[in-house]
Amino acid sequence: MAIRLCVINGYPARNREVLARAGHCSADELYIRVFRVLAPDAHLDALFLADLDVPLPDQAWIERYDGFLWTGSNLTIYEDDPRVTRQIDFCRRIFTVGRPQWGSCWGIQLAAAAAGGEVRKNPRGREMMIARKIHLTQEGRGHPMYEGKPDVFDGFISHLDEVTRLPDGATLLATNAHTPVQGLEVRHANGVYWATQYHPEYELSEMARLIVARGENLIKEGFFADSKVVEERVARLEALARDPSRKDLRWDLAIDDDLLDEQIRTCELRNWLENLVVPAARRLERV
């Protein structure tokens, strides 16, 4: 039997529409694209828990799946917002059932909050487009999540908040100067959750579209002088996405194989699948 994965889209409907108008695919589709390659026979579903009209699934529903993946989100996890609290509650339910979880961006903040850690606004401001010089901790260098990853690498990213206190049962795996918690394992209740603040599921072309979606805010925050500069940067990013061999653009944008080579960029997701999901599914006699 093929494995069953559920991708939980953390964006509310209104912001999903903002991304779509910018030509950005849905956040769940980013993961689905990756796992169509990593696990061609997998059954992949999407769940939109930030929409209050979507019922919160029960334990029996959770038990149908072999793993859960959490996308990014524009919500703020430390706000008393039902669109947030229901996601934290559901994450805890998955921990209790014991299914493997993965999360990026919002997902790492969710893992920390659900297990008793803390998340706050990053005083250094937004980390955007590329998280530079992420390096593995001593624990990260020996951790299966990072097998096949360089000790120092860049990752696609866009966030304003950060994990400020690790929960019990958490291990810090990766860090950089802007955001001390870039990679994390959380063991809580009966489950294991691997997570990154950066986005291994992103492609360069989709990061370009995210810049379009966030362009006005990025100008206000000083990343770009005006809309013309935004357009020029997006054009260069998209040109490199079309032809990753362009040495001139690689040099100009400071983008290398850790972002352009799919095997390197997505290895955390492959390792999650091979080390957590497939073994757990075999124990349940699903594969």
Order of alpha helices (4+ residues) and beta strands (2+ residues): beta-alpha-alpha-beta-alpha-beta-alpha-beta-alpha-beta-beta-alpha-beta-beta-beta-beta-beta-alpha-alpha-alpha-alpha-alpha-alpha-alpha-alpha
